[in-house]
Amino acid sequence: MPDTTPMDIIPNKKKHNVKPTDVAISKTLVFPTPATPTRHLFRTSVTLHVGPNAHSFPLHLEALLACSPFFTASFNPTYGFREALTSSLSLPTHNVQDFEYLVQWVYTRTLTHESLDGPHPAYFRLVRLWKVADALHVPALKNSIIDELSSRADATNSVPTPDDTRAIFGPDVGEHMTKLRDLVLDLFMWKKTDALIETHPDSWDEGFLRLLFGRLKRKDGEGEAPWREEGRRCERYHKHDGWAPSCGGLGREGRAFAFCVGSGV
């Protein structure tokens, strides 16, 4: 894990009203690194309050710290944020079901979901989860979403719906969707989707269609579908940093990552 994060420049500390029942994060907390064994990631309890009704998720702090610089900065006791003083964090704008899906991934590193089963996967679940992962800076989860979506698309010979394309390519969507956009465009390029696009009763996002047309003109010579080969999938769609280990399970310095690839014991 990097020594600093973009959030390390901290504004002047404010005094917070802390309840007598609040438990502060210990200043002796040992922050996990990518090499921290899994057995050391379940020692400190925190509570995340999600959604407008503040649904409570009791979680393990070290597991969150191992995945995201956002949680690392929020709960760092040296910064004096309320989150570290109360061992709790409020996320009122996030959807409870989407966050529950994130929690599933944090503890199991799986993205199985009943809505993805069957011949027509509900890709919107993965699209919404991507947005949560981006907001909370969980890059390894975004890489997992890429792998899950491409695998489901091949297993069912399906592609995202027009509604999905609007959620990914719409005018209000920022550059944080770039890698997911690349995958979706490639799925439509390599699969036989011309009739689907032409005959589907719902309208497709205009920005998506423009980008797809441009890529189709440049497709010649690109070979096989890039998402089907692990090395090309990683290079084309993944992002790796201190919180998202390389696909081989080794960091840039050749160190093995434990919790983030499920190999720690």
LUMMIDO-613751 format. One line per 2 residues: their letters; for each residue x, y, z of N, C-alpha, C. Coordinates in Angstrom, 1 decimal, always signed. Layout:
N
A	X Y Z X Y Z X Y Z | ...
// end
This chain:
265
MP	+0.8 -1.2 +0.0 +0.0 +0.0 +0.0 +0.9 +1.2 +0.0 | +0.6 +2.3 -0.8 +1.4 +3.4 -0.9 +1.5 +4.1 +0.5
DT	+2.6 +4.9 +0.7 +2.7 +5.6 +1.9 +1.8 +6.8 +2.0 | +1.4 +7.4 +0.9 +0.6 +8.5 +0.9 -0.6 +8.3 -0.1
TP	-1.6 +9.0 +0.1 -2.8 +8.9 -0.8 -3.1 +10.4 -1.2 | -4.0 +10.5 -2.2 -4.4 +11.9 -2.6 -5.1 +12.6 -1.5
MD	-5.6 +11.8 -0.4 -6.3 +12.5 +0.7 -5.4 +12.8 +1.8 | -4.1 +12.7 +1.7 -3.2 +12.9 +2.8 -3.0 +14.4 +3.1
II	-3.4 +15.3 +2.2 -3.4 +16.7 +2.5 -4.7 +17.0 +3.3 | -4.6 +17.2 +4.5 -5.8 +17.3 +5.4 -6.0 +18.7 +5.8
PN	-7.2 +19.2 +5.7 -7.5 +20.6 +6.2 -7.4 +20.6 +7.7 | -7.5 +21.9 +8.2 -7.5 +22.1 +9.7 -8.5 +21.2 +10.4
KK	-8.0 +20.6 +11.5 -8.9 +19.7 +12.2 -10.0 +20.4 +12.9 | -11.2 +19.8 +12.9 -12.3 +20.4 +13.6 -12.6 +19.5 +14.8
KH	-13.2 +20.2 +15.9 -13.6 +19.4 +17.0 -15.0 +18.8 +16.8 | -15.1 +17.5 +17.1 -16.4 +16.8 +16.9 -17.0 +16.5 +18.2
NV	-18.4 +16.5 +18.2 -19.1 +16.1 +19.4 -19.2 +14.6 +19.4 | -18.5 +14.0 +20.3 -18.5 +12.5 +20.4 -19.3 +12.0 +21.6
KP	-20.1 +11.0 +21.3 -20.9 +10.4 +22.4 -20.1 +9.6 +23.3 | -20.5 +9.5 +24.6 -19.8 +8.6 +25.5 -19.7 +7.2 +25.1
TD	-20.7 +6.7 +24.3 -20.7 +5.3 +23.9 -19.8 +5.1 +22.6 | -19.3 +6.2 +22.0 -18.5 +6.0 +20.8 -17.1 +5.4 +21.2
VA	-16.6 +4.6 +20.3 -15.3 +4.0 +20.5 -14.4 +4.4 +19.4 | -13.3 +5.1 +19.8 -12.4 +5.7 +18.8 -11.4 +4.6 +18.3
IS	-11.0 +4.8 +17.0 -10.0 +3.9 +16.5 -8.7 +4.1 +17.2 | -8.0 +3.0 +17.6 -6.8 +3.1 +18.4 -5.7 +3.7 +17.5
KT	-4.9 +4.6 +18.2 -3.8 +5.3 +17.5 -2.7 +4.3 +17.2 | -2.8 +3.1 +17.8 -1.7 +2.1 +17.6 -2.2 +1.1 +16.6
LV	-3.3 +1.4 +15.9 -3.7 +0.5 +14.8 -2.6 +0.3 +13.8 | -2.4 -0.9 +13.5 -1.4 -1.3 +12.4 -2.2 -1.4 +11.1
FP	-1.9 -0.4 +10.2 -2.6 -0.4 +8.9 -2.1 -1.5 +8.1 | -3.0 -2.3 +7.5 -2.6 -3.4 +6.6 -1.9 -3.0 +5.4
TP	-1.0 -3.8 +4.9 -0.4 -3.6 +3.6 -0.8 -4.7 +2.7 | -0.5 -4.6 +1.4 -1.0 -5.7 +0.5 -0.5 -7.1 +0.8
AT	+0.6 -7.1 +1.6 +1.1 -8.4 +2.0 +0.6 -8.9 +3.4 | -0.3 -8.2 +4.0 -0.9 -8.6 +5.3 -1.7 -9.9 +5.2
PT	-1.4 -10.9 +6.0 -2.2 -12.1 +5.9 -3.6 -11.9 +6.2 | -4.5 -12.7 +5.6 -5.9 -12.5 +5.8 -6.3 -12.6 +7.3
RH	-5.7 -13.5 +8.0 -6.1 -13.7 +9.4 -5.9 -12.4 +10.3 | -5.2 -11.4 +9.8 -5.0 -10.2 +10.5 -5.9 -9.1 +10.1
LF	-6.9 -9.4 +9.3 -7.8 -8.4 +8.7 -9.2 -8.4 +9.4 | -9.3 -9.0 +10.6 -10.6 -9.1 +11.2 -10.5 -8.7 +12.7
RT	-9.8 -7.7 +13.0 -9.5 -7.4 +14.4 -10.2 -6.1 +15.0 | -10.6 -5.2 +14.1 -11.2 -4.0 +14.5 -12.6 -3.8 +13.9
SV	-13.6 -3.6 +14.7 -15.0 -3.4 +14.2 -15.3 -2.0 +14.0 | -16.0 -1.7 +12.9 -16.5 -0.4 +12.6 -17.9 -0.6 +12.0
TL	-18.7 +0.5 +12.0 -20.1 +0.5 +11.5 -20.2 +1.5 +10.4 | -20.7 +1.1 +9.2 -21.0 +2.0 +8.2 -22.5 +2.1 +8.0
HV	-23.0 +3.4 +8.0 -24.4 +3.7 +7.9 -24.7 +4.1 +6.5 | -25.5 +3.3 +5.8 -25.7 +3.5 +4.3 -27.1 +3.8 +4.0
GP	-27.3 +4.8 +3.0 -28.6 +5.1 +2.5 -29.3 +6.2 +3.4 | -30.4 +6.7 +2.9 -31.1 +7.8 +3.6 -31.6 +7.3 +5.0
NA	-31.9 +6.0 +5.1 -32.3 +5.5 +6.4 -31.2 +5.0 +7.3 | -30.0 +5.2 +6.9 -28.8 +4.8 +7.7 -28.8 +3.4 +8.1
HS	-29.0 +2.5 +7.1 -28.9 +1.1 +7.4 -27.5 +0.7 +7.9 | -27.4 +0.0 +9.0 -26.1 -0.3 +9.6 -25.4 -1.6 +9.0
FP	-24.1 -1.4 +8.7 -23.3 -2.6 +8.3 -22.1 -2.7 +9.2 | -22.2 -3.6 +10.2 -21.0 -3.8 +11.0 -19.9 -4.6 +10.2
LH	-18.7 -4.0 +10.1 -17.7 -4.5 +9.2 -16.4 -4.5 +9.9 | -15.4 -5.2 +9.3 -14.0 -5.2 +9.9 -13.2 -4.1 +9.2
LE	-12.6 -3.2 +10.0 -11.9 -2.1 +9.5 -10.7 -2.5 +8.6 | -9.9 -3.5 +9.1 -8.7 -3.8 +8.3 -9.1 -4.4 +6.9
AL	-10.2 -5.1 +6.8 -10.6 -5.5 +5.5 -10.9 -4.4 +4.5 | -11.5 -3.3 +5.1 -11.8 -2.1 +4.3 -10.5 -1.4 +3.9
LA	-9.6 -1.3 +4.9 -8.4 -0.5 +4.6 -7.5 -1.2 +3.6 | -7.6 -2.5 +3.5 -6.8 -3.3 +2.5 -7.3 -3.1 +1.1
CS	-8.4 -2.5 +0.9 -9.0 -2.4 -0.4 -9.1 -0.9 -0.9 | -9.1 +0.1 -0.1 -9.4 +1.4 -0.5 -8.7 +2.5 +0.2
PF	-8.1 +3.5 -0.5 -7.5 +4.6 +0.1 -8.6 +5.6 +0.7 | -9.8 +5.5 +0.3 -10.9 +6.3 +0.8 -11.1 +5.9 +2.3
FT	-11.2 +4.6 +2.6 -11.4 +4.1 +3.9 -10.2 +4.4 +4.8 | -9.0 +4.2 +4.1 -7.7 +4.4 +4.8 -7.6 +5.8 +5.4
AS	-8.0 +6.8 +4.6 -8.0 +8.2 +5.0 -9.1 +8.5 +6.0 | -10.3 +8.0 +5.8 -11.4 +8.3 +6.6 -11.2 +7.9 +8.1
FN	-10.6 +6.7 +8.2 -10.5 +6.1 +9.6 -9.1 +6.2 +10.2 | -8.2 +7.0 +9.5 -6.9 +7.2 +10.1 -7.0 +8.1 +11.3
PT	-6.6 +7.6 +12.5 -6.8 +8.3 +13.8 -5.9 +9.6 +13.8 | -4.9 +9.6 +13.1 -4.0 +10.8 +13.1 -4.6 +12.0 +12.5
YG	-5.6 +11.8 +11.7 -6.3 +13.0 +11.0 -7.4 +13.6 +11.8 | -7.9 +12.9 +12.8 -8.9 +13.5 +13.7 -10.3 +13.6 +13.1
FR	-10.5 +12.8 +12.0 -11.9 +12.9 +11.5 -12.8 +12.2 +12.4 | -14.1 +12.6 +12.3 -15.2 +12.0 +13.1 -15.2 +10.5 +13.0
EA	-15.0 +10.0 +11.8 -15.1 +8.6 +11.5 -14.1 +7.8 +12.4 | -12.9 +8.3 +12.6 -11.9 +7.6 +13.5 -12.3 +7.8 +15.0
LT	-12.9 +8.9 +15.3 -13.3 +9.1 +16.7 -14.5 +8.2 +17.1 | -15.4 +7.9 +16.2 -16.6 +7.2 +16.5 -16.6 +5.8 +15.9
SS	-15.6 +5.4 +15.2 -15.6 +4.1 +14.5 -16.8 +3.8 +13.6 | -17.2 +4.9 +13.0 -18.4 +4.8 +12.1 -18.3 +5.7 +11.0
LS	-19.0 +5.4 +9.9 -18.9 +6.2 +8.7 -20.3 +6.3 +8.1 | -20.8 +7.5 +7.7 -22.1 +7.6 +7.0 -22.0 +7.8 +5.5
LP	-22.7 +7.0 +4.8 -22.8 +7.1 +3.3 -24.2 +7.2 +2.9 | -24.8 +8.4 +3.1 -26.3 +8.5 +2.9 -26.7 +8.5 +1.5
TH	-25.8 +8.7 +0.5 -26.3 +8.8 -0.9 -26.2 +7.5 -1.6 | -25.6 +6.4 -0.9 -25.5 +5.1 -1.6 -26.7 +4.2 -1.3
NV	-26.9 +3.4 -2.4 -28.0 +2.5 -2.3 -27.7 +1.3 -1.4 | -28.5 +0.9 -0.5 -28.2 -0.2 +0.4 -27.9 -1.5 -0.3
QD	-28.7 -1.9 -1.3 -28.5 -3.1 -2.1 -27.2 -3.1 -2.8 | -26.8 -2.0 -3.4 -25.6 -1.9 -4.1 -24.4 -2.0 -3.1
FE	-24.5 -1.4 -1.9 -23.5 -1.5 -0.9 -23.4 -2.9 -0.4 | -24.5 -3.6 -0.2 -24.5 -5.0 +0.2 -23.7 -5.8 -0.7
YL	-23.9 -5.6 -2.0 -23.1 -6.3 -3.1 -21.6 -6.0 -2.9 | -21.2 -4.8 -2.6 -19.8 -4.5 -2.4 -19.3 -5.2 -1.2
VQ	-20.1 -5.3 -0.1 -19.6 -6.0 +1.1 -19.4 -7.5 +0.8 | -20.3 -8.1 +0.0 -20.1 -9.5 -0.5 -18.8 -9.7 -1.1
WV	-18.4 -8.7 -2.0 -17.1 -8.8 -2.7 -15.9 -8.7 -1.7 | -16.1 -7.7 -0.7 -15.0 -7.5 +0.2 -14.6 -8.8 +1.0
YT	-15.6 -9.5 +1.4 -15.4 -10.7 +2.2 -15.2 -12.0 +1.4 | -15.7 -12.1 +0.2 -15.7 -13.3 -0.5 -14.9 -13.3 -1.9
RT	-14.7 -12.0 -2.3 -14.1 -11.8 -3.7 -14.9 -12.5 -4.8 | -16.2 -12.6 -4.6 -17.1 -13.1 -5.6 -18.2 -12.1 -6.0
LT	-18.7 -12.2 -7.2 -19.8 -11.3 -7.6 -21.0 -12.1 -8.0 | -21.2 -13.3 -7.5 -22.4 -14.1 -7.8 -23.6 -13.4 -7.3
HE	-24.7 -13.4 -8.1 -25.9 -12.7 -7.8 -27.0 -13.3 -8.5 | -28.2 -13.5 -7.9 -29.3 -14.2 -8.5 -29.8 -13.5 -9.8
SL	-29.6 -12.2 -9.8 -30.1 -11.4 -11.0 -29.2 -11.6 -12.2 | -28.0 -12.2 -12.0 -27.1 -12.4 -13.1 -27.2 -13.8 -13.6
DG	-28.0 -14.7 -12.9 -28.2 -16.0 -13.4 -29.2 -16.1 -14.5 | -29.2 -17.1 -15.3 -30.2 -17.3 -16.4 -29.6 -16.7 -17.7
PH	-30.4 -16.8 -18.8 -30.0 -16.4 -20.1 -29.9 -14.9 -20.3 | -30.5 -14.1 -19.5 -30.5 -12.7 -19.6 -30.0 -12.0 -18.3
PA	-28.7 -11.9 -18.1 -28.1 -11.3 -16.9 -28.5 -9.9 -16.8 | -28.8 -9.5 -15.5 -29.2 -8.1 -15.2 -27.9 -7.3 -15.1
YF	-27.3 -6.9 -16.2 -26.0 -6.2 -16.1 -26.0 -4.9 -15.3 | -27.2 -4.4 -15.2 -27.3 -3.1 -14.5 -26.8 -3.2 -13.0
RL	-26.8 -4.4 -12.5 -26.3 -4.7 -11.1 -24.8 -4.4 -11.1 | -24.1 -4.9 -12.1 -22.7 -4.7 -12.2 -22.3 -3.2 -12.5
VR	-23.1 -2.6 -13.3 -22.9 -1.2 -13.7 -23.1 -0.3 -12.4 | -24.1 -0.5 -11.7 -24.3 +0.2 -10.4 -23.2 +0.0 -9.4
LW	-22.8 -1.3 -9.3 -21.7 -1.6 -8.4 -20.4 -0.9 -8.8 | -20.2 -0.8 -10.1 -19.0 -0.1 -10.6 -19.0 +1.4 -10.1
KV	-20.1 +2.0 -10.1 -20.2 +3.4 -9.7 -19.9 +3.5 -8.2 | -20.4 +2.5 -7.4 -20.1 +2.5 -6.0 -18.6 +2.3 -5.8
AD	-18.0 +1.4 -6.5 -16.6 +1.1 -6.4 -15.7 +2.3 -6.8 | -16.2 +3.1 -7.7 -15.5 +4.3 -8.1 -15.6 +5.4 -7.1
AL	-16.8 +5.5 -6.5 -17.0 +6.6 -5.5 -16.2 +6.3 -4.3 | -16.0 +5.0 -3.9 -15.3 +4.7 -2.7 -13.9 +4.2 -3.0
HV	-13.4 +4.4 -4.2 -12.0 +4.1 -4.6 -11.6 +2.7 -4.3 | -12.3 +1.8 -4.9 -12.0 +0.3 -4.7 -11.6 -0.2 -6.1
PA	-10.4 +0.0 -6.6 -10.0 -0.3 -7.9 -10.1 -1.8 -8.2 | -9.7 -2.7 -7.2 -9.7 -4.1 -7.4 -11.1 -4.6 -7.7
LK	-12.1 -4.0 -7.1 -13.5 -4.4 -7.4 -13.9 -4.1 -8.8 | -13.4 -2.9 -9.3 -13.7 -2.6 -10.7 -13.1 -3.6 -11.7
NS	-11.9 -4.1 -11.3 -11.3 -5.1 -12.2 -12.1 -6.4 -12.1 | -12.6 -6.7 -10.9 -13.5 -7.9 -10.8 -14.8 -7.8 -11.6
II	-15.3 -6.6 -11.6 -16.6 -6.4 -12.4 -16.3 -6.6 -13.9 | -15.2 -6.2 -14.4 -14.8 -6.4 -15.8 -14.8 -7.9 -16.0
DE	-14.2 -8.7 -15.2 -14.0 -10.1 -15.4 -15.4 -10.8 -15.3 | -16.2 -10.4 -14.4 -17.6 -11.0 -14.2 -18.4 -10.7 -15.4
LS	-18.5 -9.4 -15.9 -19.3 -9.1 -17.0 -18.9 -9.8 -18.3 | -17.6 -9.8 -18.5 -17.1 -10.5 -19.8 -17.4 -12.0 -19.7
SR	-17.3 -12.6 -18.5 -17.5 -14.0 -18.4 -19.0 -14.3 -18.6 | -19.9 -13.5 -18.0 -21.3 -13.7 -18.2 -21.8 -13.5 -19.6
AD	-21.2 -12.5 -20.3 -21.5 -12.2 -21.6 -21.2 -13.4 -22.5 | -20.1 -14.0 -22.3 -19.7 -15.2 -23.1 -20.6 -16.4 -22.8
AT	-20.8 -16.6 -21.5 -21.6 -17.8 -21.0 -23.0 -17.8 -21.6 | -23.6 -16.6 -21.7 -25.0 -16.5 -22.1 -25.1 -15.9 -23.5
NS	-24.0 -15.6 -24.2 -24.0 -15.0 -25.5 -24.9 -13.7 -25.5 | -24.7 -12.9 -24.5 -25.6 -11.7 -24.4 -24.7 -10.5 -24.3
VP	-25.3 -9.3 -24.4 -24.7 -8.0 -24.2 -25.6 -7.1 -23.4 | -25.0 -6.0 -22.8 -25.9 -5.1 -22.1 -27.0 -4.5 -22.9
TP	-28.1 -4.1 -22.2 -29.3 -3.6 -22.8 -29.1 -2.1 -23.2 | -30.1 -1.5 -23.9 -30.1 -0.1 -24.2 -30.0 +0.7 -22.9
DD	-30.8 +0.3 -21.9 -30.8 +1.1 -20.6 -29.4 +1.0 -20.0 | -28.7 -0.1 -20.1 -27.3 -0.2 -19.6 -26.4 +0.7 -20.3
TR	-26.6 +0.8 -21.7 -25.7 +1.7 -22.4 -25.9 +3.2 -22.0 | -27.1 +3.6 -21.7 -27.3 +4.9 -21.2 -26.7 +5.2 -19.9
AI	-26.7 +4.2 -19.0 -26.0 +4.3 -17.7 -24.5 +4.4 -17.8 | -23.9 +3.8 -18.9 -22.5 +3.8 -19.1 -22.0 +4.9 -20.0
FG	-22.8 +5.3 -21.0 -22.3 +6.2 -22.0 -23.1 +7.6 -22.0 | -24.1 +7.7 -21.1 -24.9 +8.9 -21.1 -24.1 +10.2 -20.9
PD	-24.7 +11.3 -21.3 -24.0 +12.6 -21.3 -23.5 +13.0 -19.9 | -24.2 +12.5 -18.8 -23.9 +12.9 -17.5 -22.8 +11.9 -16.8
VG	-22.4 +11.0 -17.6 -21.4 +10.0 -17.0 -20.0 +10.5 -17.3 | -19.2 +10.4 -16.3 -17.8 +10.9 -16.4 -16.8 +9.9 -16.9
EH	-15.6 +10.3 -16.9 -14.5 +9.5 -17.5 -14.2 +8.2 -16.6 | -14.8 +8.2 -15.4 -14.5 +7.0 -14.6 -15.0 +5.7 -15.1
MT	-15.9 +5.8 -16.2 -16.4 +4.6 -16.8 -15.6 +4.2 -18.0 | -14.5 +4.7 -18.2 -13.7 +4.5 -19.5 -13.4 +3.0 -19.7
KL	-12.9 +2.3 -18.7 -12.6 +0.9 -18.9 -13.8 +0.0 -19.1 | -14.9 +0.3 -18.4 -16.1 -0.4 -18.6 -16.7 -0.1 -20.0
RD	-16.6 +1.1 -20.4 -17.0 +1.5 -21.8 -16.2 +0.7 -22.8 | -14.9 +0.6 -22.6 -14.1 -0.2 -23.6 -14.6 -1.6 -23.7
LV	-14.9 -2.2 -22.6 -15.3 -3.6 -22.6 -16.7 -3.7 -23.4 | -17.6 -2.9 -23.0 -18.9 -3.0 -23.6 -18.8 -2.7 -25.2
LD	-18.0 -1.8 -25.6 -17.9 -1.5 -27.0 -17.3 -2.8 -27.7 | -16.3 -3.4 -27.0 -15.7 -4.6 -27.6 -16.7 -5.7 -27.7
LF	-17.5 -5.9 -26.7 -18.5 -6.9 -26.7 -19.4 -6.8 -27.9 | -19.9 -5.6 -28.2 -20.7 -5.3 -29.4 -20.0 -5.4 -30.7
MW	-18.7 -5.2 -30.7 -17.9 -5.3 -31.9 -17.7 -6.7 -32.3 | -17.3 -7.6 -31.3 -17.0 -9.0 -31.7 -18.1 -9.9 -31.7
KK	-19.2 -9.6 -31.0 -20.4 -10.5 -31.1 -21.3 -10.0 -32.2 | -22.2 -10.9 -32.7 -23.0 -10.5 -33.8 -24.2 -9.8 -33.3
TD	-24.1 -8.5 -33.2 -25.1 -7.6 -32.5 -25.8 -6.7 -33.5 | -25.5 -6.7 -34.8 -26.0 -5.8 -35.7 -27.6 -5.9 -35.8
AL	-28.1 -7.1 -35.8 -29.5 -7.2 -35.8 -30.2 -6.8 -34.5 | -29.5 -7.1 -33.4 -30.0 -6.7 -32.1 -30.1 -5.1 -32.0
IE	-29.1 -4.4 -32.5 -29.1 -3.0 -32.4 -30.2 -2.4 -33.3 | -30.4 -3.0 -34.4 -31.4 -2.5 -35.4 -32.8 -2.8 -35.0
TH	-33.1 -3.9 -34.4 -34.5 -4.3 -34.1 -34.9 -4.2 -32.7 | -34.0 -3.8 -31.8 -34.4 -3.7 -30.4 -35.5 -2.6 -30.2
PD	-36.6 -2.9 -29.5 -37.6 -1.9 -29.3 -37.2 -0.6 -28.6 | -36.2 -0.7 -27.7 -35.8 +0.4 -27.0 -34.6 +1.1 -27.7
SW	-34.5 +2.4 -27.4 -33.4 +3.2 -28.1 -32.1 +3.1 -27.4 | -31.0 +3.1 -28.2 -29.7 +3.0 -27.7 -29.1 +4.4 -27.4
DE	-28.2 +4.5 -26.5 -27.6 +5.8 -26.3 -26.8 +6.3 -27.5 | -27.0 +7.5 -27.9 -26.4 +8.1 -29.1 -24.9 +8.1 -29.0
GF	-24.4 +8.5 -27.8 -22.9 +8.5 -27.7 -22.3 +7.1 -27.8 | -23.0 +6.1 -27.3 -22.6 +4.7 -27.5 -22.5 +4.3 -29.0
LR	-23.6 +4.7 -29.7 -23.6 +4.3 -31.1 -22.5 +5.0 -31.9 | -22.2 +6.2 -31.6 -21.2 +7.0 -32.3 -19.8 +6.3 -32.0
LL	-19.5 +6.0 -30.8 -18.3 +5.4 -30.5 -18.1 +4.0 -31.1 | -19.3 +3.2 -31.1 -19.2 +1.9 -31.7 -19.0 +2.0 -33.2
FG	-19.6 +2.9 -33.9 -19.4 +3.0 -35.3 -17.9 +3.4 -35.6 | -17.3 +4.3 -34.8 -15.9 +4.6 -35.0 -15.0 +3.4 -34.8
RL	-15.3 +2.6 -33.8 -14.4 +1.4 -33.5 -14.6 +0.4 -34.6 | -15.8 +0.2 -35.1 -16.0 -0.8 -36.1 -15.2 -0.5 -37.3
KR	-15.0 +0.8 -37.6 -14.2 +1.1 -38.8 -12.8 +0.8 -38.6 | -12.3 +0.7 -37.4 -10.9 +0.4 -37.1 -10.7 -1.0 -36.6
KD	-11.7 -1.9 -36.7 -11.6 -3.2 -36.1 -10.6 -4.1 -36.9 | -10.5 -4.0 -38.2 -9.7 -4.9 -39.0 -8.3 -5.1 -38.5
GE	-7.9 -6.3 -38.3 -6.5 -6.6 -37.9 -6.4 -6.7 -36.4 | -7.4 -6.6 -35.6 -7.3 -6.6 -34.1 -7.4 -8.0 -33.6
GE	-7.6 -9.0 -34.5 -7.6 -10.4 -34.0 -8.8 -10.9 -33.2 | -8.5 -11.8 -32.3 -9.6 -12.3 -31.5 -10.1 -11.3 -30.4
AP	-11.3 -11.7 -29.9 -11.9 -10.8 -28.9 -10.9 -10.6 -27.7 | -10.6 -9.4 -27.3 -9.5 -9.2 -26.3 -9.9 -9.6 -24.9
WR	-11.2 -9.7 -24.6 -11.5 -10.1 -23.2 -11.3 -11.6 -22.9 | -11.1 -12.4 -24.0 -11.1 -13.8 -23.8 -9.7 -14.3 -23.4
EE	-8.7 -13.5 -23.5 -7.3 -13.9 -23.1 -6.9 -13.0 -21.9 | -6.5 -13.7 -20.8 -6.3 -13.0 -19.6 -5.3 -11.8 -19.6
GR	-4.2 -12.0 -20.3 -3.2 -11.0 -20.4 -3.8 -9.7 -21.2 | -4.5 -9.9 -22.3 -5.0 -8.8 -23.0 -6.2 -8.2 -22.2
RC	-7.0 -9.0 -21.5 -8.1 -8.4 -20.7 -7.5 -7.5 -19.7 | -6.5 -8.0 -19.0 -5.8 -7.2 -17.9 -5.3 -5.9 -18.5
ER	-4.6 -6.0 -19.6 -3.9 -4.8 -20.2 -5.0 -3.8 -20.7 | -6.0 -4.3 -21.3 -7.0 -3.4 -21.9 -8.0 -2.8 -21.0
YH	-8.5 -3.5 -20.0 -9.6 -3.1 -19.2 -9.3 -2.9 -17.7 | -8.2 -3.4 -17.2 -7.9 -3.4 -15.7 -7.1 -2.1 -15.4
KH	-7.2 -1.8 -14.1 -6.3 -0.8 -13.5 -5.6 -1.3 -12.3 | -4.3 -1.2 -12.2 -3.6 -1.8 -11.0 -2.8 -0.7 -10.3
DG	-2.9 -0.8 -9.0 -2.1 +0.1 -8.1 -1.9 -0.6 -6.8 | -1.6 +0.1 -5.7 -1.4 -0.5 -4.4 -2.6 -1.2 -3.9
WA	-3.8 -0.8 -4.3 -5.0 -1.5 -3.7 -5.6 -2.4 -4.7 | -5.0 -2.6 -5.9 -5.5 -3.5 -6.9 -4.3 -4.2 -7.5
PS	-4.0 -5.4 -6.9 -2.8 -6.1 -7.3 -2.9 -6.6 -8.8 | -1.7 -6.9 -9.4 -1.7 -7.4 -10.7 -2.4 -8.7 -10.8
CG	-2.9 -9.1 -12.0 -3.7 -10.3 -12.2 -2.9 -11.6 -11.8 | -1.6 -11.5 -11.8 -0.8 -12.7 -11.4 -0.7 -12.8 -9.9
GL	-1.3 -11.9 -9.1 -1.2 -11.9 -7.7 +0.1 -11.3 -7.1 | +0.9 -10.6 -8.0 +2.1 -10.0 -7.5 +2.1 -8.5 -7.8
GR	+2.6 -7.8 -6.8 +2.7 -6.4 -7.0 +3.8 -6.0 -7.9 | +4.0 -4.7 -8.1 +5.0 -4.2 -9.0 +6.4 -4.5 -8.6
EG	+6.6 -4.7 -7.3 +7.9 -5.1 -6.7 +8.0 -6.6 -6.6 | +7.1 -7.3 -7.1 +7.2 -8.8 -7.1 +6.7 -9.4 -5.8
RA	+6.0 -8.6 -4.9 +5.5 -9.1 -3.6 +4.1 -9.7 -3.8 | +3.9 -10.8 -3.1 +2.6 -11.5 -3.2 +1.6 -10.6 -2.4
FA	+0.4 -10.5 -3.0 -0.7 -9.9 -2.3 -1.6 -10.9 -1.6 | -2.0 -10.7 -0.4 -2.7 -11.7 +0.4 -4.2 -11.5 +0.2
FC	-4.8 -10.6 +1.0 -6.3 -10.5 +1.0 -6.9 -10.2 -0.3 | -6.2 -9.3 -1.1 -6.8 -8.8 -2.3 -7.0 -9.8 -3.4
VG	-6.3 -10.9 -3.3 -6.4 -12.0 -4.2 -6.8 -13.3 -3.6 | -7.1 -13.2 -2.3 -7.6 -14.4 -1.6 -6.6 -15.5 -1.3
SG	-5.3 -15.1 -1.3 -4.3 -16.2 -1.1 -3.7 -16.2 +0.2 | -4.1 -15.2 +1.1 -3.5 -15.2 +2.4 -4.2 -16.2 +3.3
V	-3.5 -16.6 +4.4 -4.1 -17.6 +5.3 -3.9 -17.0 +6.7
// end
